[in-house]
């Protein structure tokens, strides 16, 4: 997992690049790491373009990240879901919970319209 902060829009957006599998073996690590990201900014993007597999534990971890973000009055957006990963979100109807974008750039740009985007 790679995390970077983007301040090019006048406020800070955190972009986390997830890779490989998101499953029972690493979903707890994602949730633990996410807390530190949320301390840096309340505007977050999970770039899933390099995620090639997600199971129920991985999906649960992402939903848990959303819950933590909402509790902190923040926003979490998803980007770059491939067909397999998108299908998991569709089948479970978890897609209704998230704003999902084609790529991380589009997701980051969507924060510009957010009224309280600053930390």
Beta strands, then each sheet from edge to edge (+ up, - down):
strand 1: 2-6
strand 2: 13-22
strand 3: 43-54
strand 4: 75-79
strand 5: 99-101
sheet 1: 1+ 2- 3- 4- 5-
end
